[in-house]
Amino acid sequence: MQIGLLGYGVVGAGVDHLAKELDGLDVRKVLCLNLADVTGGRGVTDIAEIVDDPEIDTVVEAMGGLHPAWEFASSALRAGKNYITANKALVAAYLPELLELAQANGAALRCTAAVGGGIPWLINLERCRRVDTVRRIWGVFNGTTNFILDAMHRQGADYAEALATAQKLGYAEADPSADIDGDDVRRKLVISVAAAFGALVREQDVPMFGIRTITARDVANFRALGKTCKLIASAEAGKTVSASVEPVLYSAGTPESAIPENFNLVSFESTNAGHQSYYGQGAGRYPTAYNMVQDCLDVRSGTRRFYTKDFVRAEVDNTNVFRHYYVRTNAEDAWLDSVAAAKGDGFAVTAAISQAKFHEWAAVQRQSDPTLFFAALQ
Amino acid sequence: MQIGLLGYGVVGAGVDHLAKELDGLDVRKVLCLNLADVTGGRGVTDIAEIVDDPEIDTVVEAMGGLHPAWEFASSALRAGKNYITANKALVAAYLPELLELAQANGAALRCTAAVGGGIPWLINLERCRRVDTVRRIWGVFNGTTNFILDAMHRQGADYAEALATAQKLGYAEADPSADIDGDDVRRKLVISVAAAFGALVREQDVPMFGIRTITARDVANFRALGKTCKLIASAEAGKTVSASVEPVLYSAGTPESAIPENFNLVSFESTNAGHQSYYGQGAGRYPTAYNMVQDCLDVRSGTRRFYTKDFVRAEVDNTNVFRHYYVRTNAEDAWLDSVAAAKGDGFAVTAAISQAKFHEWAAVQRQSDPTLFFAALQ
């Protein structure tokens, strides 16, 4: 396999390193910012040198971002090259277009590392669907927010302190918004929904609430309730597809409640295999590079399809998902009062209410109270 | 794929049911005790009707036990038929012989369901080794003992009561010895060691201690220490291979401590992917049948190899594995006194001592005190 590698940052250099140790994976050219970073004179600065190279059969992208990744991906696929990427923003936004290009040009499209980093999540979903029907997926899909929540729960850190530690350790970026507000998780969920159910939902249709406004006081309240807070993406397929990203409170003694540091735990439930979970490093140089190299081997051994064959566009409908919510807001609200089943010091716990209705309310309430935080009870 | 199915009990009937729903998996004949159990006149009572049938390319065995499974497996493989089995006793005892027969006759040998039931453990170990080095494997490999320990911890059941419930629910057999004494786990470990490290260890060389003698009082002691007891198989590969089956105490908040009911959690650590765990149903009709059917699909798409290519016979050496042990014995012992770091009411906690030495001592101590129980501290 003759590879053109796009990007030579943390993950790109990791892919190069792992490929060197394997027979027949030859990183022939590397698109990079600084030619001196890449050994063997393989560095190039013009994408055309890769896309127009007839010796290169596979493009491995480790850049991230929508642009120019989309332009690179589409020109590589048009040139008939397989495209392997860890870029969840790209795949979540352009999955139908990428698949169409791949199919039209007989190329493979794989993105195992885009969801779960080093965890073989998409590949095992794909295997499951060969013989089974996946009904539900859920889990901790983001290591940054898990690290922050874990530090708040186990070490009693406050939010700012936990975020600062995550940034110092390289788990959170200088602008952590995509992680803490849930965008990263939502992209992974959109890709997982496609692989699990063959359903294409739009990123912006999935209601999302992150952990930006969680406080040490909230965590103390959760502890008093015997609960641990995790940022959870979940989706279920029935007559319609429900999907959401929101903080969820798990009881002590559940696997989700025990996920430490920056680990991920992602789960599915299918008719025959039942409930299965996958745990591991959801990010990092070698875990991510590991799954990208696994994709290379799968493509080399003949895999052409995406993780599932058939796609149907689906609306997200959370009307019939019912949850109890912990809600902390400092702005009075009559509707919240009307659905509150219990009140604590500064917070309410609602009766079981429609997730669709609740997220609609929260989006409005957030305007009057930017400190609003909530979490669903598992 | 034309299948000859051996056994039509819980799992065999499950395989038949799942295969019916898939194109191209044709269960042509079924070896069974009662011809009336099997539809379509497919039942046979003589193995020769399957082994000598030139139309059958794959034998799927769901019988269990060493004999006549070994005789059936060897005659099927000699006839050039692929052999897919969930029989851990067979594979742990005859792996070298089975592999030799498979290779000599160009047949496939797969046993994904033999370890972890419906969890894709062996297949993911196999994938990992394509690009990575597995250093360590460990986990909860047995749902029966996990159910018993979980009931003792969470519901405060005593051992006899928890075992009786497990038997009533069909999780434990009338004679539960193979589960509670660790034999089942040890067989799974031997197969996993082969797949993970390419090392063939002998079942009887792996020291093993089960949960037969655990009491509600022990569990109360663990709780007071903030620990949860699990029956753990583990192995590590370095210059030598260490391997053991023993109760282990995990701190609250670890994934292992949170495994409920009859679930399994099996883990590996590899150089690049890091720590990965797989969680799910380790037994049961459809989970087990699910992985057997997955094996069929893998074989149909060309898989011939076992989970790893090369095997080296290896001795088990636990001399350099050091653990602290919780020990409860009612027979005085000078050596135990000499290594005790702390004493509680009726139990001792040792300093870090060699696992090899400790299991040797425990085997002898058990003669004078059959109520002996111990557990390693994680």
Boltz contact constraints between the chains, C-beta under 6 A:
constraints:
  - contact:
      token1: [A, 118]
      token2: [B, 273]
      max_distance: 6.0
  - contact:
      token1: [A, 120]
      token2: [B, 124]
      max_distance: 6.0
  - contact:
      token1: [A, 124]
      token2: [B, 120]
      max_distance: 6.0
  - contact:
      token1: [A, 130]
      token2: [B, 297]
      max_distance: 6.0
  - contact:
      token1: [A, 131]
      token2: [B, 293]
      max_distance: 6.0
  - contact:
      token1: [A, 253]
      token2: [B, 258]
      max_distance: 6.0
  - contact:
      token1: [A, 254]
      token2: [B, 258]
      max_distance: 6.0
  - contact:
      token1: [A, 255]
      token2: [B, 255]
      max_distance: 6.0
  - contact:
      token1: [A, 255]
      token2: [B, 258]
      max_distance: 6.0
  - contact:
      token1: [A, 258]
      token2: [B, 253]
      max_distance: 6.0
  - contact:
      token1: [A, 258]
      token2: [B, 254]
      max_distance: 6.0
  - contact:
      token1: [A, 258]
      token2: [B, 255]
      max_distance: 6.0
  - contact:
      token1: [A, 258]
      token2: [B, 258]
      max_distance: 6.0
  - contact:
      token1: [A, 272]
      token2: [B, 286]
      max_distance: 6.0
  - contact:
      token1: [A, 272]
      token2: [B, 290]
      max_distance: 6.0
  - contact:
      token1: [A, 273]
      token2: [B, 118]
      max_distance: 6.0
  - contact:
      token1: [A, 273]
      token2: [B, 287]
      max_distance: 6.0
  - contact:
      token1: [A, 273]
      token2: [B, 290]
      max_distance: 6.0
  - contact:
      token1: [A, 274]
      token2: [B, 281]
      max_distance: 6.0
  - contact:
      token1: [A, 274]
      token2: [B, 287]
      max_distance: 6.0
  - contact:
      token1: [A, 276]
      token2: [B, 280]
      max_distance: 6.0
  - contact:
      token1: [A, 277]
      token2: [B, 279]
      max_distance: 6.0
  - contact:
      token1: [A, 279]
      token2: [B, 277]
      max_distance: 6.0
  - contact:
      token1: [A, 280]
      token2: [B, 276]
      max_distance: 6.0
  - contact:
      token1: [A, 281]
      token2: [B, 274]
      max_distance: 6.0
  - contact:
      token1: [A, 286]
      token2: [B, 272]
      max_distance: 6.0
  - contact:
      token1: [A, 287]
      token2: [B, 273]
      max_distance: 6.0
  - contact:
      token1: [A, 287]
      token2: [B, 274]
      max_distance: 6.0
  - contact:
      token1: [A, 290]
      token2: [B, 272]
      max_distance: 6.0
  - contact:
      token1: [A, 290]
      token2: [B, 273]
      max_distance: 6.0
  - contact:
      token1: [A, 293]
      token2: [B, 131]
      max_distance: 6.0
  - contact:
      token1: [A, 297]
      token2: [B, 130]
      max_distance: 6.0
